[in-house]
Amino acid sequence: MSLRRYDGPTLTLVINPAAGRGRARKLLPKVTSALLAGLPDANLRVVQSTSFADARLRCIAAVEAARPQVEGHRPDALLVMGGDGMMNLGLNAAAGTNVPLGLIPAGRGNDFCRGAGVPREAMAAVHAIVEGHTRRIDLMEARGDLVEGAERRWVGSIVSTGYDSRVNHRTNELSWSLGGLSYAWTALTELAVFEPVPYRIEIDGVKREQTAMLIAVGNAGFFGGGMWICPHADVTDGLLDVTIVNPVSRTTLLRLLPTMFKGTFIKDPAVELVRAKEVVIDGDGLWGMADGEDLGAVPLRLRAAPAHVALFAGSVPAAQ
């Protein structure tokens, strides 16, 4: 639907109304009112998606329909509202273009917003969009035998493939929600049966074979509702951050889990941190998760893509 039509910029807001157990739907009137009040010359188009596939197509269509920017005027923009899955759809639609992307968090974890310096409170994120300040940030390019027949996906936060991937997948399968605690609950459940897995990896051309509890490759640093798995990640440094948790006992992993929310787990001798431009992840029976969604079976080739998308981030970076 179109709320107003002006000769100003077109802002297309694609929303997952079910995000945050319906929180996105409840916030929508307040969000649209704030956008129209702050940007009275804008043409605001609101699309309430009916499915993940529908949201994906709507995001792509909005970027394709964006007009070339005119100097001195605000450009057309894509806005997405929901959880990390919606953020990822927005990133994939706007990646490699000059169409700015506005993120309005309304989901459980909002991990990408946290890692990219975008406000994690919905109305503060709207204010950042109204302000109009953008910055270009890095993304991670993932290639492989990806889900939905895609040959390439853009990732904002983390690609996980071991213990973390199994926990992520189990969390997505829950028929109920504990909000931000859902990931922690399933982490404890998975811990009872998990064993270290064999990896075949390649980091900037150097091949390694090893077992590990997990190998997380990050662009931004957070996943799982606030776990700071790549504490040194910087979305403007042109590099990927790799966190390797080498084999440890279940007791040790249980001790490390709560410290992942503060990033202090990296002090443990079992943890190895590496930075790279390209990482290949392979291993028997491994499955990738990215930004909270299924990515696909390994092997996965992951590459840093510097300054690959423009975000409305506000004039003051958001606190983690």
N, C-alpha and C positions, 0 to 999 in steps of 0.2 A: 504494500500500500504506500501511497505517497502522502505525506502529511502537509507539506507545503512545496510550492514550486517557485523558485526565483532564478534569476540569471547567474546567481553565485555558484559556488562549488556544489557538486552532488556528493553527499555522504551516504553510502549504502551500509546500513547496519544489519548484519546477519546474526541472528540470535538463536541459540538452542534454548527454548523456553523451559525445558526440563532440567537444565543444569542446576546443580546445588539443591536437588530435590524440590525444584520449582521456584527457587529463589530468583532466578533470572527473569521468569515471567512476572513475578511480583515487583521487581525493580524496574521493569521496562517503562512504565509511565513516567516515573521520576527521571530516568535516564533521558528519555526523548524530550521531556520538558526542559531539562537542563541544557541539552544540545541546542534546541531551538532558541532558548533565551540567550545563550552565549553566542550563537552564530545565526542571527536572524535573517541573513541573506542566503543561507544555505538551503538547498533542496535535500531534505532528509527522507530517504527511502528505508523503510523497515521491512525486513523479511524474517518471518518466524519459520525456521526450517522444520521440516517434518521428519527428517532422518539425517544420518551422517552423510549419506551420498547426496541428498538434496542440498545440505549445507555446503558441501564441497563444490557442487556445480554453481550454486549461487555466488560463492566467493570468487570463483574463476570468472563468472560472467560480469561481476562488478568491476574487476580489474580490467578485463578486456574492453568494457564500455567506458572506462575513464578517459576523459579528454586530455590532450596534451596540456601541460601546465603553461599558463600565461604569466610572464614575469610581473611581479608585483601583486599577484592575486593568489588566493589560497587554491591549492589543487583539489581535484576530486580525490576522494579517499575511501578506503574500505575499513569499516569498523566491525569487529566481531565481539560477541558477548556470550560468555559461558565458561566452561572449564578449559583445562589444558588441551583437550581434543579440539575445541573450537579455535583456540589460539594457534594450534598447529595447522589447521585448515587455512587460516588467514595467512600464516607465514608462507605456506606452499603456494597460495594464489599470488601473493605480492612479491615473492622472491625474484630477484633479478630485474625488477621494474623500478620505475620512479614513482609508483603509486604509494603514498604513505599509508601505514597500517595503524589503526587505533585498537588497542586491546582493553576491553572492559571485563574484568574478572568477576565471575559469579559462580564459580565451581567449588570443588572440595579443596583442591590443593593450591591452585594458582602458582605452580612452581616456576613456569617460564617468566611470568611477570616479576616474581621475586628475583630471579637471576638476571633479568635484563634491565632492572632499574625502573620498571613501570609500576605505578602505584597499585597496591593489592586491594585497595578499597574502591568499590565501583565508582562512587561519585568523585573521588579524587582522580581516578583515571579519566572520567569525563572532563574534569577540569583541565587535565593535561592536553586532551584533544582540543578543547576550546582555545587554550593558550596557543596551540599551533607549533610549538617547538618540536622539531624532529631530530633524530640522530640515526645514522646508519650503523647497524651492528652486523656482526658475523652470524652466519648460519653453518650448520654441518650438512654436507651432502652425503646421502646414503645411497649406495647402489648395490644391487644384488637381485635375488629372486624374491622380490618384494610382494606384499599382499596386494590384492586388487589388480594384479597384472602390471603394476607400475614398475618402470625401470629405475626410477629415481625418486627419492623423497628428501625434503628439506626438514631438518630437525633443529629445534630451538634449544632444547635442554640436554637430555641425556639419552644415549643408547645403552641399554643394559641387556645382558645375555646370560648371566649365571643365576645365582641365588636371587639377586635383585629382580631379574626378569621373571622368575617363577612367582615371586611374591607379587609383582605388578599384575601378572596375568590372573593370579588367584583373587586379587583384590577386585579386578574388573568383573569377575564372575560372581561376586557376592550378590545375594538377593536382598540384602539389607545394607545399611550404611551407619558407620560410627563417625561420619565426617572425616576430619583429618586424622583420626585414630585408626581408620580402617586399615591403612597400610601397616601400621605397627602391629595390629592384631594378627593380620595374615603373616607377617614376618615371623612371629612367634610360632604360628601353626606350621609353617613351612620348615622352620628350623628343626623340628622333631624328626624329619625324614631326609633332610638334604645332606648330600655328600659332595666334596669338592669335584669339579668337573674338569676334564682335559681340554685345554685350549691349544689351538694353533693360531698364532697371531703374527702380524708383521707391522712394525712401527717404523715409519720412514725408511722402508726397505730392509730393515733388520728383522729376520725371522726368529721366532721363539716358539718352543713347545713347552707347555707347563700346565700344571693343575692349579686351580684357583677357586676360591669361594665365589668371586665375582670379578669381572673386568668391566668397569663403567667408563664410557667415552663421552666427555661432555663438551658442549659449547658454552652454555650457561651451567651453573653449578648445582641446581636443586632437582630433586624428584621425590616421589612418594609422600607428598604433603608436607614438605619442609625439610627433608633429609638433605644435608649439605655434602653430597657425595664427592664433589670436585671443588674443594674450598678455595682453590687458587684460580678458578676459571674467570676469564675476562672476555666479555663478548666483543671487545674491540682490539684484541691482540693478534688476530689472524692465526691462532693456534687452537688445537684441540687439547683438552686435559684428560689424561688417562689415569684412572685410579684402579690399582690392582690390590685386591685383598687375597694374599696367599693363603694356602691351607692352614686352618686353625681348628681347634676343638669347638664343639657346639657351645661349650661354656664360655670360651673366649669370644665367639661371635655374639653370644647373648650379651656379654659385657660391652661389646663395641656398639651394638645397635643404638642405645640411647644417646651415645656420644656423636652419632652421625648427624643429629639435629643441630649440633653446635660446630661440627667439623673437626672436633678435637680427636677423633678416632685416628687421624693420620699420624699421631705420635706413636702409635703401636708399631713395633718392628715388623709386623706381618704386612704392613701397608706400604705400597710402593707407588710413587707419583711420577708420571712422565708427561712431557709435552711433545706434541708432534703435529705435523701438517697433514699426515695421512696415516690411517690405521686400518688394517684388514683383520677382521675377527672371523675365526673359523673353529670348528670343533664338532664332534659327533653329537647329534641330538640337540644342538643349541638353537634357540629361537630368540629373535630380537624384539625388544620393546622400545618405543621411542615416544617421548612426551606423553606417556601413559597409554599409548595405543599400540596394537600389534604392528610390527614392522616387517617381519618375515623371517624365513629360515636363513641361517648362515650358509655360505660365506657372505659377509657384508663388507663393502669397501667404503670407508668413511673418510671424508676430506673436508678440511676447513675451507670455507668460502667467505673471505673477508668482505665486510661492508656490503652485505648482500640484500639487506632489506632496511627500509626507513620506518622507524617507529615514532609515534607521538609519545614522548617520554616526560614531558614537563620541563620547566626551566630549572627545577631542583631535583636531582636524582632521588628516587625513592629509597628509603632505608630498607635493609634486608630484615 
